[in-house]
Amino acid sequence: MKEKNYKIIKNVLKEAITSIFLYKKGKNHIHVFILNRINFNKLDSLKKDFKGQNFIVLKKEKDLIEGTDVFALELLYMSKHYEKIEGEDYFQKMNFKKENIRSNLEFELRNKLVYLREQFILSKKPGTFLGFIIPNFDYFLEGLFFLKDKKRTDNILDDAKMMEKEYGVSLKTFRHLAEKENNKEKLSKDETIKIVQGINDELVALTEKINRM
């Protein structure tokens, strides 16, 4: 988004907008607008400025401040992967409770298990749906590290190895897929099925560990 678009947005929303962030989730760069109040007439006038952009609109009190329980994992990940464009830096002040992160993490793991099986059946070509796995794995890692009071490295493979030891589970298939993606290697149908099976089994084992915490 260009600087002129920021100015247009601020001119329309005026004092209702308090902050603008750039949220980096996988390969996606998502603009986050924090508002004091939501006015859909004003948001409607900004549609042309949002065209082709990924964005999230949050209300400061209800979504951001009061959302650290039900949106705990999403907000935790956002707080670790953002750039402040301007305004107040709310993410530096956020506090998360382990019970909320644990609950959110278990929900997301179970949700992705269902999604994995569904997309495997629906996909017309082997491996076409695997692109969602590593970004979501990185998302899970943020919660896993938080629950163990550990700091992440800049390497997803090293992080995966650390969590294998911390939780007593194998993440070998995730690491294998990450290496394949790093090397931009194409997967055969048989290899894709083997990877999907391994990821399913590792997610199930990890979910059971989280469930018992």
C-alpha positions as CSV (number, residue, x, y, z in Angstrom):
1,M,0.0,0.0,0.0
2,K,1.4,3.4,-1.0
3,E,1.8,6.4,1.3
4,K,-1.0,8.3,-0.4
5,N,-3.4,5.5,0.5
6,Y,-2.5,5.8,4.1
7,K,-3.3,9.6,3.9
8,I,-6.6,8.9,2.3
9,I,-7.6,6.4,4.9
10,K,-6.6,8.7,7.7
11,N,-8.5,11.6,6.1
12,V,-11.7,9.5,5.9
13,L,-11.5,7.8,9.3
14,K,-10.0,10.8,11.1
15,E,-9.8,10.3,14.9
16,A,-11.4,6.9,14.6
17,I,-8.2,5.3,13.5
18,T,-5.5,5.0,16.1
19,S,-2.8,2.8,14.5
20,I,-1.7,1.1,11.3
21,F,0.4,-2.1,11.2
22,L,1.8,-4.4,8.6
23,Y,1.3,-8.0,9.7
24,K,3.6,-10.5,8.1
25,K,2.1,-14.0,8.0
26,G,4.0,-16.4,5.8
27,K,4.3,-14.8,2.4
28,N,1.4,-12.5,3.0
29,H,1.7,-8.9,4.1
30,I,-1.5,-7.8,5.7
31,H,-2.4,-4.3,6.7
32,V,-4.0,-4.0,10.1
33,F,-6.1,-0.9,11.0
34,I,-7.0,-0.3,14.7
35,L,-10.1,1.7,15.1
36,N,-11.9,3.2,18.1
37,R,-15.2,2.8,16.4
38,I,-16.5,1.0,13.3
39,N,-18.5,3.1,10.7
40,F,-19.5,1.1,7.7
41,N,-20.5,4.1,5.7
42,K,-16.9,5.4,5.9
43,L,-15.4,1.9,5.3
44,D,-17.6,1.7,2.2
45,S,-16.0,4.9,0.8
46,L,-12.6,3.2,1.2
47,K,-13.3,0.1,-0.8
48,K,-11.4,1.4,-3.8
49,D,-8.3,2.1,-1.7
50,F,-8.4,-1.5,-0.3
51,K,-8.8,-3.1,-3.7
52,G,-6.2,-5.9,-4.2
53,Q,-5.0,-5.5,-0.6
54,N,-5.0,-8.0,2.3
55,F,-6.2,-6.2,5.4
56,I,-7.7,-6.7,8.9
57,V,-9.9,-4.1,10.7
58,L,-9.9,-4.4,14.5
59,K,-11.7,-2.4,17.1
60,K,-9.3,-1.4,19.8
61,E,-11.3,-2.3,22.9
62,K,-13.4,-5.3,21.7
63,D,-11.1,-7.1,19.3
64,L,-7.6,-6.2,20.3
65,I,-7.6,-5.6,24.1
66,E,-10.5,-8.0,25.0
67,G,-9.6,-10.5,22.4
68,T,-6.5,-11.9,24.1
69,D,-8.5,-14.9,25.3
70,V,-10.5,-16.1,22.3
71,F,-8.0,-14.8,19.7
72,A,-5.0,-15.5,21.8
73,L,-2.9,-17.5,19.3
74,E,-3.6,-15.2,16.4
75,L,-2.8,-12.1,18.4
76,L,0.3,-13.7,19.8
77,Y,1.6,-14.5,16.4
78,M,0.6,-11.0,15.1
79,S,2.6,-9.5,18.0
80,K,5.7,-11.3,16.9
81,H,5.4,-10.6,13.2
82,Y,4.5,-7.1,12.5
83,E,5.8,-3.7,11.6
84,K,4.3,-0.5,13.0
85,I,3.5,2.0,10.2
86,E,2.2,4.6,12.6
87,G,0.2,5.2,15.8
88,E,0.2,3.6,19.2
89,D,2.0,0.2,19.4
90,Y,-0.6,-1.9,21.2
91,F,1.3,-5.2,20.6
92,Q,4.1,-4.2,22.9
93,K,1.6,-3.9,25.7
94,M,-0.3,-7.2,25.2
95,N,-0.3,-9.9,27.9
96,F,-1.3,-13.5,27.1
97,K,-2.3,-16.3,29.5
98,K,-0.9,-19.8,28.9
99,E,-4.3,-21.4,29.4
100,N,-5.7,-19.2,26.6
101,I,-2.8,-20.0,24.2
102,R,-3.1,-23.7,25.1
103,S,-6.8,-23.8,24.3
104,N,-6.5,-21.8,21.1
105,L,-3.6,-23.9,20.0
106,E,-5.5,-27.2,20.5
107,F,-8.5,-25.7,18.6
108,E,-6.3,-24.7,15.6
109,L,-4.5,-28.0,15.5
110,R,-7.8,-29.9,15.4
111,N,-9.2,-27.5,12.8
112,K,-6.1,-28.0,10.6
113,L,-6.4,-31.7,10.9
114,V,-9.9,-31.6,9.5
115,Y,-8.9,-29.1,6.8
116,L,-5.9,-31.3,5.8
117,R,-8.1,-34.4,5.2
118,E,-10.8,-32.4,3.4
119,Q,-8.4,-30.7,1.0
120,F,-6.5,-33.9,0.3
121,I,-9.8,-35.5,-0.9
122,L,-10.9,-32.4,-2.9
123,S,-7.5,-31.6,-4.5
124,K,-7.3,-32.5,-8.2
125,K,-3.5,-32.5,-8.4
126,P,-1.2,-34.1,-5.8
127,G,0.6,-31.6,-3.7
128,T,-1.3,-28.5,-4.8
129,F,-2.7,-27.9,-1.4
130,L,0.5,-28.4,0.6
131,G,1.4,-24.8,0.5
132,F,-0.7,-23.9,3.5
133,I,1.1,-26.4,5.8
134,I,4.4,-24.7,6.5
135,P,2.9,-21.2,7.2
136,N,0.5,-22.8,9.6
137,F,3.2,-24.8,11.2
138,D,5.1,-21.6,11.9
139,Y,1.9,-20.3,13.4
140,F,1.7,-23.3,15.7
141,L,5.4,-23.0,16.7
142,E,4.7,-19.5,18.1
143,G,2.2,-21.0,20.6
144,L,4.4,-24.1,21.3
145,F,7.4,-21.9,22.2
146,F,5.2,-19.6,24.4
147,L,3.9,-22.5,26.4
148,K,7.4,-23.6,27.2
149,D,8.8,-20.1,27.9
150,K,11.3,-20.5,25.1
151,K,12.6,-18.0,22.5
152,R,12.5,-18.8,18.8
153,T,15.4,-18.8,16.4
154,D,15.3,-17.5,12.9
155,N,15.3,-21.0,11.5
156,I,12.0,-23.0,11.3
157,L,13.9,-26.3,11.1
158,D,15.9,-25.5,14.3
159,D,12.7,-24.4,16.0
160,A,11.0,-27.7,15.0
161,K,13.9,-29.7,16.5
162,M,13.7,-27.8,19.7
163,M,10.0,-28.5,20.1
164,E,10.4,-32.2,19.3
165,K,12.5,-32.4,22.5
166,E,10.3,-30.1,24.5
167,Y,7.0,-32.0,23.7
168,G,8.4,-35.5,23.1
169,V,6.9,-35.8,19.6
170,S,8.3,-36.3,16.2
171,L,8.1,-33.4,13.7
172,K,10.2,-35.2,11.1
173,T,7.7,-34.9,8.3
174,F,7.2,-31.2,8.8
175,R,11.0,-30.7,8.7
176,H,11.2,-32.9,5.6
177,L,8.5,-30.8,3.8
178,A,10.1,-27.5,4.9
179,E,13.4,-28.7,3.4
180,K,11.6,-29.7,0.2
181,E,10.0,-26.3,-0.1
182,N,13.3,-24.5,0.6
183,N,14.9,-26.4,-2.2
184,K,11.8,-25.9,-4.4
185,E,11.5,-29.6,-5.1
186,K,8.4,-31.1,-6.7
187,L,6.7,-34.0,-5.1
188,S,5.4,-37.1,-6.7
189,K,1.9,-38.4,-6.0
190,D,3.3,-41.2,-3.8
191,E,5.6,-38.9,-1.9
192,T,2.7,-36.4,-1.4
193,I,0.5,-39.1,0.1
194,K,3.3,-40.2,2.4
195,I,3.9,-36.7,3.6
196,V,0.2,-36.0,4.2
197,Q,0.0,-39.2,6.2
198,G,3.1,-38.2,8.2
199,I,1.8,-34.7,8.9
200,N,-1.6,-36.1,10.0
201,D,0.0,-38.5,12.4
202,E,2.4,-35.8,13.8
203,L,-0.5,-33.3,14.3
204,V,-2.5,-36.0,16.1
205,A,0.3,-36.8,18.4
206,L,1.0,-33.1,19.1
207,T,-2.7,-32.4,19.7
208,E,-2.8,-35.1,22.3
209,K,0.2,-33.6,24.1
210,I,-1.5,-30.2,24.1
211,N,-4.8,-31.6,25.3
212,R,-3.1,-33.2,28.3
213,M,-1.3,-30.0,29.4
